[in-house]
């Protein structure tokens, strides 16, 4: 999401309503019990090893999962490489900064040795997303499995991803098109408890914000001045940015506490405090981390059920169709 605009034209709305369905019947937790019983162990070990090597992996994988599911359902279309005749999702503007594809490649290679042609890339990504949350201190849930890998991936579809500048209305509409409610939207925004953003996603809030305010008035003043130092205008450091909460490597409810203190990095995040539909949920999660964990697991299961109508396949290489 983190970088979790909508163009409200009829064709796009119709396409989204047609492409997405919440289908639970085909997925179940024990899908690979007989065909690949070592699946969870292999993925867990891969996730842990990659995260020790690079502490940013959990945030990268969680964001990758959201960005995959929000386009054509959870079909691993974000993993496909561009070709000479097609620019794939991973090369769309919102996904240029998505990282850690190598973790999926590593898990897939191990699984092809253990149980060839059996586990879909889409299921690998869904399990990885759960594992990075759990190993970062967040909740555990039984991932439902049985997804197939899609054969279509288009960079142009990424315009439908929620933007860091989205309003609450835009966020509500975007999630509703995917069968997700307001509470799901606020809950899943909490995934920003892991992660980092480059200045380009929020610097408009810090310089010449409006004719009346140089800085977005919703920002805590001290926090805004600190962000200005990190993201000067002009900014010549492309790597400069800010962690999305004060405990960015730990999955917790600090993100919501930061929003109430006026320290939301993204405009879309801070907007959750100013709307009556969402503020009460932010306050509830800031008070009760266990409630946030419970709701996050439930909402992740809903996201994981987003399916397209493509029957799909089990890719042998997550980067190319069979």
C-alpha positions as YAML, in Angstrom:
chain: A
units: angstrom
residues:
- id: 1
  name: UNK
  ca: [0.00, 0.00, 0.00]
- id: 2
  name: UNK
  ca: [2.77, 2.12, 0.98]
- id: 3
  name: UNK
  ca: [2.41, 3.18, -1.08]
- id: 4
  name: UNK
  ca: [-1.14, 1.63, -0.78]
- id: 5
  name: UNK
  ca: [-6.05, 7.79, -8.83]
- id: 6
  name: UNK
  ca: [-8.92, 6.13, -9.09]
- id: 7
  name: UNK
  ca: [-10.28, 7.34, -12.41]
- id: 8
  name: UNK
  ca: [-14.02, 7.24, -12.02]
- id: 9
  name: UNK
  ca: [-14.84, 6.53, -15.61]
- id: 10
  name: UNK
  ca: [-17.52, 3.98, -16.36]
- id: 11
  name: UNK
  ca: [-15.27, 1.52, -18.25]
- id: 12
  name: UNK
  ca: [-12.80, 1.23, -15.36]
- id: 13
  name: UNK
  ca: [-15.52, 0.87, -12.73]
- id: 14
  name: UNK
  ca: [-17.24, -1.77, -14.86]
- id: 15
  name: UNK
  ca: [-13.95, -3.60, -15.40]
- id: 16
  name: UNK
  ca: [-13.18, -3.66, -11.67]
- id: 17
  name: UNK
  ca: [-16.64, -4.84, -10.74]
- id: 18
  name: UNK
  ca: [-16.40, -7.55, -13.39]
- id: 19
  name: UNK
  ca: [-12.84, -8.68, -12.70]
- id: 20
  name: UNK
  ca: [-13.04, -8.96, -8.91]
- id: 21
  name: UNK
  ca: [-15.01, -11.47, -6.93]
- id: 22
  name: UNK
  ca: [-14.77, -12.60, -3.33]
- id: 23
  name: UNK
  ca: [-14.65, -16.35, -3.80]
- id: 24
  name: UNK
  ca: [-14.01, -18.48, -0.74]
- id: 25
  name: UNK
  ca: [-15.21, -21.87, -1.92]
- id: 26
  name: UNK
  ca: [-12.11, -22.84, -3.87]
- id: 27
  name: UNK
  ca: [-9.54, -21.88, -1.23]
- id: 28
  name: UNK
  ca: [-8.77, -23.77, 1.96]
- id: 29
  name: UNK
  ca: [-5.98, -23.96, 4.52]
- id: 30
  name: UNK
  ca: [-5.10, -27.62, 3.83]
- id: 31
  name: UNK
  ca: [-4.89, -27.39, 0.03]
- id: 32
  name: UNK
  ca: [-1.29, -28.67, -0.12]
- id: 33
  name: UNK
  ca: [-1.33, -31.06, 2.85]
- id: 34
  name: UNK
  ca: [-0.96, -34.11, 0.62]
- id: 35
  name: UNK
  ca: [0.84, -32.68, -2.42]
- id: 36
  name: UNK
  ca: [3.43, -30.47, -0.67]
- id: 37
  name: UNK
  ca: [3.38, -30.97, 3.12]
- id: 38
  name: UNK
  ca: [6.68, -29.10, 3.62]
- id: 39
  name: UNK
  ca: [5.33, -25.94, 1.93]
- id: 40
  name: UNK
  ca: [4.94, -23.72, 5.00]
- id: 41
  name: UNK
  ca: [8.31, -24.72, 6.47]
- id: 42
  name: UNK
  ca: [10.16, -23.96, 3.23]
- id: 43
  name: UNK
  ca: [8.53, -20.55, 2.84]
- id: 44
  name: UNK
  ca: [9.00, -19.65, 6.51]
- id: 45
  name: UNK
  ca: [12.71, -20.47, 6.40]
- id: 46
  name: UNK
  ca: [13.11, -18.47, 3.19]
- id: 47
  name: UNK
  ca: [11.29, -15.48, 4.67]
- id: 48
  name: UNK
  ca: [13.36, -15.51, 7.84]
- id: 49
  name: UNK
  ca: [16.65, -15.80, 5.98]
- id: 50
  name: UNK
  ca: [15.79, -12.97, 3.59]
- id: 51
  name: UNK
  ca: [14.61, -10.70, 6.43]
- id: 52
  name: UNK
  ca: [17.80, -11.23, 8.41]
- id: 53
  name: UNK
  ca: [19.80, -10.33, 5.29]
- id: 54
  name: UNK
  ca: [17.63, -7.27, 4.54]
- id: 55
  name: UNK
  ca: [15.37, -5.83, 7.30]
- id: 56
  name: UNK
  ca: [13.28, -4.05, 4.64]
- id: 57
  name: UNK
  ca: [12.00, -7.35, 3.22]
- id: 58
  name: UNK
  ca: [8.85, -7.53, 5.43]
- id: 59
  name: UNK
  ca: [7.61, -4.12, 4.30]
- id: 60
  name: UNK
  ca: [8.46, -4.90, 0.67]
- id: 61
  name: UNK
  ca: [6.60, -8.22, 0.66]
- id: 62
  name: UNK
  ca: [3.50, -6.87, 2.41]
- id: 63
  name: UNK
  ca: [3.28, -3.99, -0.06]
- id: 64
  name: UNK
  ca: [3.82, -6.38, -2.98]
- id: 65
  name: UNK
  ca: [0.91, -8.54, -1.80]
- id: 66
  name: UNK
  ca: [-1.47, -5.58, -1.62]
- id: 67
  name: UNK
  ca: [-0.39, -4.24, -4.99]
- id: 68
  name: UNK
  ca: [-0.88, -7.66, -6.55]
- id: 69
  name: UNK
  ca: [-4.33, -8.34, -5.12]
- id: 70
  name: UNK
  ca: [-5.68, -4.85, -5.85]
- id: 71
  name: UNK
  ca: [-5.17, -5.13, -9.62]
- id: 72
  name: UNK
  ca: [-6.51, -8.43, -10.96]
- id: 73
  name: UNK
  ca: [-7.07, -10.27, -7.69]
- id: 74
  name: UNK
  ca: [-4.34, -12.29, -5.95]
- id: 75
  name: UNK
  ca: [-2.94, -13.95, -9.06]
- id: 76
  name: UNK
  ca: [0.78, -13.08, -8.87]
- id: 77
  name: UNK
  ca: [0.44, -10.80, -11.91]
- id: 78
  name: UNK
  ca: [2.79, -8.34, -10.18]
- id: 79
  name: UNK
  ca: [5.57, -10.94, -10.42]
- id: 80
  name: UNK
  ca: [5.52, -11.20, -14.22]
- id: 81
  name: UNK
  ca: [8.37, -9.46, -16.07]
- id: 82
  name: UNK
  ca: [7.72, -7.08, -18.95]
- id: 83
  name: UNK
  ca: [8.29, -8.39, -22.46]
- id: 84
  name: UNK
  ca: [9.11, -6.78, -25.79]
- id: 85
  name: UNK
  ca: [5.39, -6.47, -26.50]
- id: 86
  name: UNK
  ca: [3.98, -5.80, -23.02]
- id: 87
  name: UNK
  ca: [4.83, -3.57, -20.08]
- id: 88
  name: UNK
  ca: [3.91, -5.51, -16.93]
- id: 89
  name: UNK
  ca: [2.47, -4.30, -13.62]
- id: 90
  name: UNK
  ca: [5.85, -4.25, -11.87]
- id: 91
  name: UNK
  ca: [6.94, -1.50, -14.29]
- id: 92
  name: UNK
  ca: [3.85, 0.67, -13.72]
- id: 93
  name: UNK
  ca: [4.62, 3.97, -11.90]
- id: 94
  name: UNK
  ca: [3.30, 2.93, -8.44]
- id: 95
  name: UNK
  ca: [5.29, -0.33, -8.57]
- id: 96
  name: UNK
  ca: [8.68, 0.97, -9.67]
- id: 97
  name: UNK
  ca: [9.71, 1.07, -6.00]
- id: 98
  name: UNK
  ca: [8.37, -2.41, -5.16]
- id: 99
  name: UNK
  ca: [11.33, -4.56, -4.12]
- id: 100
  name: UNK
  ca: [12.38, -8.06, -2.97]
- id: 101
  name: UNK
  ca: [11.07, -10.11, -5.89]
- id: 102
  name: UNK
  ca: [14.10, -12.33, -5.36]
- id: 103
  name: UNK
  ca: [12.51, -13.70, -2.17]
- id: 104
  name: UNK
  ca: [9.64, -15.16, -4.18]
- id: 105
  name: UNK
  ca: [12.11, -16.52, -6.74]
- id: 106
  name: UNK
  ca: [14.08, -18.25, -3.98]
- id: 107
  name: UNK
  ca: [11.00, -19.77, -2.36]
- id: 108
  name: UNK
  ca: [9.68, -20.93, -5.73]
- id: 109
  name: UNK
  ca: [13.00, -22.57, -6.66]
- id: 110
  name: UNK
  ca: [13.05, -24.55, -3.39]
- id: 111
  name: UNK
  ca: [9.43, -25.62, -3.82]
- id: 112
  name: UNK
  ca: [10.03, -26.76, -7.40]
- id: 113
  name: UNK
  ca: [12.68, -29.09, -6.04]
- id: 114
  name: UNK
  ca: [10.47, -30.36, -3.21]
- id: 115
  name: UNK
  ca: [7.16, -30.63, -5.08]
- id: 116
  name: UNK
  ca: [7.49, -29.76, -8.79]
- id: 117
  name: UNK
  ca: [4.70, -27.93, -10.60]
- id: 118
  name: UNK
  ca: [2.48, -27.88, -7.53]
- id: 119
  name: UNK
  ca: [2.52, -24.56, -5.63]
- id: 120
  name: UNK
  ca: [1.33, -21.40, -7.36]
- id: 121
  name: UNK
  ca: [3.31, -18.17, -7.13]
- id: 122
  name: UNK
  ca: [0.12, -16.47, -5.91]
- id: 123
  name: UNK
  ca: [-0.04, -18.81, -2.90]
- id: 124
  name: UNK
  ca: [3.66, -18.30, -2.20]
- id: 125
  name: UNK
  ca: [3.14, -14.51, -2.06]
- id: 126
  name: UNK
  ca: [0.07, -14.85, 0.19]
- id: 127
  name: UNK
  ca: [1.97, -17.06, 2.65]
- id: 128
  name: UNK
  ca: [5.01, -14.77, 2.56]
- id: 129
  name: UNK
  ca: [2.78, -11.78, 3.39]
- id: 130
  name: UNK
  ca: [1.47, -13.59, 6.47]
- id: 131
  name: UNK
  ca: [4.94, -14.70, 7.52]
- id: 132
  name: UNK
  ca: [6.50, -11.21, 7.33]
- id: 133
  name: UNK
  ca: [3.71, -9.82, 9.50]
- id: 134
  name: UNK
  ca: [4.03, -12.60, 12.08]
- id: 135
  name: UNK
  ca: [7.83, -12.50, 12.30]
- id: 136
  name: UNK
  ca: [7.65, -8.71, 12.74]
- id: 137
  name: UNK
  ca: [5.52, -9.13, 15.86]
- id: 138
  name: UNK
  ca: [2.08, -9.10, 14.24]
- id: 139
  name: UNK
  ca: [-0.77, -11.62, 14.17]
- id: 140
  name: UNK
  ca: [-0.80, -15.10, 12.64]
- id: 141
  name: UNK
  ca: [-3.60, -16.47, 10.48]
- id: 142
  name: UNK
  ca: [-4.14, -19.62, 8.48]
- id: 143
  name: UNK
  ca: [-3.61, -18.65, 4.85]
- id: 144
  name: UNK
  ca: [-6.25, -20.14, 2.57]
- id: 145
  name: UNK
  ca: [-4.60, -21.69, -0.49]
- id: 146
  name: UNK
  ca: [-5.43, -22.93, -3.95]
- id: 147
  name: UNK
  ca: [-4.94, -19.77, -6.04]
- id: 148
  name: UNK
  ca: [-3.80, -19.99, -9.62]
- id: 149
  name: UNK
  ca: [-1.34, -17.68, -11.36]
- id: 150
  name: UNK
  ca: [-2.72, -15.23, -13.89]
- id: 151
  name: UNK
  ca: [-1.40, -14.88, -17.42]
- id: 152
  name: UNK
  ca: [-2.08, -11.15, -17.84]
- id: 153
  name: UNK
  ca: [-0.10, -8.25, -16.36]
- id: 154
  name: UNK
  ca: [-0.42, -4.68, -17.63]
- id: 155
  name: UNK
  ca: [1.36, -1.61, -16.27]
- id: 156
  name: UNK
  ca: [-1.60, 0.55, -17.31]
- id: 157
  name: UNK
  ca: [-3.79, -1.21, -14.72]
- id: 158
  name: UNK
  ca: [-1.72, 0.22, -11.87]
- id: 159
  name: UNK
  ca: [-3.57, 3.57, -12.15]
- id: 160
  name: UNK
  ca: [-6.23, 1.81, -10.06]
- id: 161
  name: UNK
  ca: [-4.00, 1.45, -7.00]
- id: 162
  name: UNK
  ca: [-4.83, 3.79, -4.08]
- id: 163
  name: UNK
  ca: [-2.38, 6.69, -3.99]
- id: 164
  name: UNK
  ca: [-0.64, 8.32, -0.99]
- id: 165
  name: UNK
  ca: [-2.55, 11.50, -1.88]
- id: 166
  name: UNK
  ca: [-6.00, 9.83, -1.91]
- id: 167
  name: UNK
  ca: [-8.88, 11.36, 0.04]
- id: 168
  name: UNK
  ca: [-11.05, 9.24, 2.33]
- id: 169
  name: UNK
  ca: [-13.80, 9.26, -0.31]
- id: 170
  name: UNK
  ca: [-11.37, 7.95, -2.92]
- id: 171
  name: UNK
  ca: [-10.06, 5.28, -0.55]
- id: 172
  name: UNK
  ca: [-13.56, 4.16, 0.41]
- id: 173
  name: UNK
  ca: [-14.55, 3.89, -3.27]
- id: 174
  name: UNK
  ca: [-11.37, 2.04, -4.19]
- id: 175
  name: UNK
  ca: [-11.79, -0.56, -1.46]
- id: 176
  name: UNK
  ca: [-15.54, -0.90, -2.08]
- id: 177
  name: UNK
  ca: [-14.88, -1.88, -5.70]
- id: 178
  name: UNK
  ca: [-12.98, -4.82, -4.28]
- id: 179
  name: UNK
  ca: [-15.70, -5.84, -1.85]
- id: 180
  name: UNK
  ca: [-13.90, -4.31, 1.14]
- id: 181
  name: UNK
  ca: [-15.56, -2.00, 3.66]
- id: 182
  name: UNK
  ca: [-14.48, 1.14, 5.50]
- id: 183
  name: UNK
  ca: [-13.20, -0.86, 8.47]
- id: 184
  name: UNK
  ca: [-11.15, -3.07, 6.14]
- id: 185
  name: UNK
  ca: [-9.65, 0.05, 4.56]
- id: 186
  name: UNK
  ca: [-8.58, 1.58, 7.87]
- id: 187
  name: UNK
  ca: [-7.36, -1.79, 9.13]
- id: 188
  name: UNK
  ca: [-5.27, -2.58, 6.06]
- id: 189
  name: UNK
  ca: [-3.83, 0.95, 6.06]
- id: 190
  name: UNK
  ca: [-2.24, -0.22, 9.30]
- id: 191
  name: UNK
  ca: [0.13, -2.26, 7.15]
- id: 192
  name: UNK
  ca: [2.02, 1.03, 6.95]
- id: 193
  name: UNK
  ca: [3.32, 0.22, 10.42]
- id: 194
  name: UNK
  ca: [6.04, -1.53, 8.43]
- id: 195
  name: UNK
  ca: [7.84, 0.53, 5.88]
- id: 196
  name: UNK
  ca: [9.53, 3.60, 4.53]
- id: 197
  name: UNK
  ca: [8.55, 6.20, 1.96]
- id: 198
  name: UNK
  ca: [10.70, 8.34, -0.27]
- id: 199
  name: UNK
  ca: [10.13, 12.09, -0.17]
- id: 200
  name: UNK
  ca: [8.38, 12.13, -3.55]
- id: 201
  name: UNK
  ca: [5.27, 10.55, -2.02]
- id: 202
  name: UNK
  ca: [4.70, 13.26, 0.60]
- id: 203
  name: UNK
  ca: [6.90, 16.31, -0.11]
- id: 204
  name: UNK
  ca: [3.92, 18.24, -1.54]
- id: 205
  name: UNK
  ca: [2.69, 18.48, 2.07]
- id: 206
  name: UNK
  ca: [5.88, 20.26, 3.14]
- id: 207
  name: UNK
  ca: [6.44, 23.03, 0.59]
- id: 208
  name: UNK
  ca: [3.91, 25.51, -0.81]
- id: 209
  name: UNK
  ca: [1.04, 23.28, 0.33]
- id: 210
  name: UNK
  ca: [-1.62, 25.88, -0.44]
- id: 211
  name: UNK
  ca: [-2.12, 29.61, -0.87]
- id: 212
  name: UNK
  ca: [-2.76, 29.85, 2.90]
- id: 213
  name: UNK
  ca: [-0.32, 27.29, 4.27]
- id: 214
  name: UNK
  ca: [3.25, 26.49, 3.36]
- id: 215
  name: UNK
  ca: [2.94, 23.18, 5.26]
- id: 216
  name: UNK
  ca: [-0.11, 20.91, 5.48]
- id: 217
  name: UNK
  ca: [-1.79, 22.22, 8.68]
- id: 218
  name: UNK
  ca: [-2.82, 18.69, 9.67]
- id: 219
  name: UNK
  ca: [0.85, 17.87, 10.32]
- id: 220
  name: UNK
  ca: [2.36, 18.18, 13.77]
- id: 221
  name: UNK
  ca: [4.58, 21.27, 13.48]
- id: 222
  name: UNK
  ca: [7.74, 19.76, 14.95]
- id: 223
  name: UNK
  ca: [7.29, 16.62, 12.85]
- id: 224
  name: UNK
  ca: [6.73, 18.69, 9.70]
- id: 225
  name: UNK
  ca: [9.90, 20.70, 10.25]
- id: 226
  name: UNK
  ca: [11.85, 17.47, 10.73]
- id: 227
  name: UNK
  ca: [10.43, 16.12, 7.47]
- id: 228
  name: UNK
  ca: [11.40, 19.37, 5.73]
- id: 229
  name: UNK
  ca: [15.01, 18.84, 6.77]
- id: 230
  name: UNK
  ca: [14.96, 15.34, 5.34]
- id: 231
  name: UNK
  ca: [13.14, 16.44, 2.19]
- id: 232
  name: UNK
  ca: [14.36, 19.94, 1.27]
- id: 233
  name: UNK
  ca: [13.19, 21.77, -1.84]
- id: 234
  name: UNK
  ca: [14.92, 21.11, -4.15]
- id: 235
  name: UNK
  ca: [15.85, 17.63, -3.01]
- id: 236
  name: UNK
  ca: [18.93, 16.10, -4.64]
- id: 237
  name: UNK
  ca: [18.93, 12.91, -2.56]
- id: 238
  name: UNK
  ca: [16.66, 10.38, -4.24]
- id: 239
  name: UNK
  ca: [17.05, 7.99, -1.29]
- id: 240
  name: UNK
  ca: [15.82, 10.50, 1.29]
- id: 241
  name: UNK
  ca: [12.54, 9.78, 3.05]
- id: 242
  name: UNK
  ca: [10.80, 8.83, 6.26]
- id: 243
  name: UNK
  ca: [9.72, 5.68, 8.10]
- id: 244
  name: UNK
  ca: [5.93, 5.40, 8.23]
- id: 245
  name: UNK
  ca: [5.80, 5.06, 11.99]
- id: 246
  name: UNK
  ca: [8.27, 5.32, 14.86]
- id: 247
  name: UNK
  ca: [8.69, 1.52, 15.16]
- id: 248
  name: UNK
  ca: [8.97, 0.77, 11.45]
- id: 249
  name: UNK
  ca: [10.49, -2.70, 11.78]
- id: 250
  name: UNK
  ca: [7.84, -3.87, 14.27]
- id: 251
  name: UNK
  ca: [4.26, -4.71, 13.38]
- id: 252
  name: UNK
  ca: [2.25, -2.91, 16.05]
- id: 253
  name: UNK
  ca: [-0.42, -0.21, 16.50]
- id: 254
  name: UNK
  ca: [2.03, 2.71, 16.66]
- id: 255
  name: UNK
  ca: [0.89, 3.82, 13.18]
- id: 256
  name: UNK
  ca: [-2.54, 4.77, 14.58]
- id: 257
  name: UNK
  ca: [-1.01, 6.59, 17.55]
- id: 258
  name: UNK
  ca: [1.11, 8.58, 15.11]
- id: 259
  name: UNK
  ca: [-1.96, 9.58, 13.09]
- id: 260
  name: UNK
  ca: [-3.70, 10.93, 16.20]
- id: 261
  name: UNK
  ca: [-0.55, 12.94, 16.98]
- id: 262
  name: UNK
  ca: [-0.56, 14.52, 13.51]
- id: 263
  name: UNK
  ca: [2.42, 12.46, 12.36]
- id: 264
  name: UNK
  ca: [0.93, 10.57, 9.44]
- id: 265
  name: UNK
  ca: [3.48, 10.66, 6.61]
- id: 266
  name: UNK
  ca: [1.04, 10.24, 3.75]
- id: 267
  name: UNK
  ca: [-1.83, 12.64, 3.18]
- id: 268
  name: UNK
  ca: [-4.07, 9.58, 2.67]
- id: 269
  name: UNK
  ca: [-3.10, 8.25, 6.11]
- id: 270
  name: UNK
  ca: [-3.59, 11.54, 7.95]
- id: 271
  name: UNK
  ca: [-6.98, 12.00, 6.29]
- id: 272
  name: UNK
  ca: [-8.29, 8.99, 8.26]
- id: 273
  name: UNK
  ca: [-8.26, 11.11, 11.42]
- id: 274
  name: UNK
  ca: [-10.33, 13.93, 9.93]
- id: 275
  name: UNK
  ca: [-13.32, 11.90, 8.73]
- id: 276
  name: UNK
  ca: [-16.13, 10.75, 11.03]
- id: 277
  name: UNK
  ca: [-16.35, 7.42, 9.19]
- id: 278
  name: UNK
  ca: [-12.77, 6.47, 9.97]
- id: 279
  name: UNK
  ca: [-11.57, 8.41, 13.03]
- id: 280
  name: UNK
  ca: [-13.34, 6.17, 15.54]
- id: 281
  name: UNK
  ca: [-11.61, 3.12, 14.06]
- id: 282
  name: UNK
  ca: [-8.20, 4.84, 14.25]
- id: 283
  name: UNK
  ca: [-8.89, 5.69, 17.91]
- id: 284
  name: UNK
  ca: [-10.01, 2.14, 18.70]
- id: 285
  name: UNK
  ca: [-6.88, 0.60, 17.17]
- id: 286
  name: UNK
  ca: [-4.62, 3.16, 18.87]
- id: 287
  name: UNK
  ca: [-6.12, 2.10, 22.22]
- id: 288
  name: UNK
  ca: [-6.21, -1.64, 21.65]
- id: 289
  name: UNK
  ca: [-3.44, -3.39, 19.73]
- id: 290
  name: UNK
  ca: [-5.05, -6.82, 20.14]
- id: 291
  name: UNK
  ca: [-8.21, -5.50, 18.44]
- id: 292
  name: UNK
  ca: [-6.10, -4.20, 15.54]
- id: 293
  name: UNK
  ca: [-4.34, -7.56, 15.21]
- id: 294
  name: UNK
  ca: [-7.64, -9.44, 15.17]
- id: 295
  name: UNK
  ca: [-9.15, -7.17, 12.53]
- id: 296
  name: UNK
  ca: [-5.95, -7.13, 10.43]
- id: 297
  name: UNK
  ca: [-5.90, -10.92, 10.18]
- id: 298
  name: UNK
  ca: [-9.59, -10.94, 9.19]
- id: 299
  name: UNK
  ca: [-9.10, -8.24, 6.55]
- id: 300
  name: UNK
  ca: [-6.02, -9.97, 5.13]
- id: 301
  name: UNK
  ca: [-8.11, -13.09, 4.61]
- id: 302
  name: UNK
  ca: [-10.64, -10.99, 2.70]
- id: 303
  name: UNK
  ca: [-7.91, -9.46, 0.53]
- id: 304
  name: UNK
  ca: [-6.46, -12.91, -0.10]
- id: 305
  name: UNK
  ca: [-9.85, -14.02, -1.44]
- id: 306
  name: UNK
  ca: [-9.88, -11.39, -4.18]
- id: 307
  name: UNK
  ca: [-10.02, -13.43, -7.37]
- id: 308
  name: UNK
  ca: [-10.14, -12.70, -11.07]
- id: 309
  name: UNK
  ca: [-12.02, -14.82, -13.60]
- id: 310
  name: UNK
  ca: [-8.86, -16.08, -15.29]
- id: 311
  name: UNK
  ca: [-8.63, -19.83, -14.61]
- id: 312
  name: UNK
  ca: [-4.88, -19.42, -14.43]
- id: 313
  name: UNK
  ca: [-2.05, -21.90, -14.11]
- id: 314
  name: UNK
  ca: [0.76, -22.90, -11.75]
- id: 315
  name: UNK
  ca: [3.82, -21.09, -13.13]
- id: 316
  name: UNK
  ca: [7.10, -22.94, -13.10]
- id: 317
  name: UNK
  ca: [8.90, -19.58, -13.02]
- id: 318
  name: UNK
  ca: [7.09, -16.75, -11.26]
- id: 319
  name: UNK
  ca: [8.44, -14.18, -13.72]
- id: 320
  name: UNK
  ca: [7.06, -15.71, -16.93]
- id: 321
  name: UNK
  ca: [3.91, -17.52, -18.00]
- id: 322
  name: UNK
  ca: [4.29, -21.20, -18.82]
...
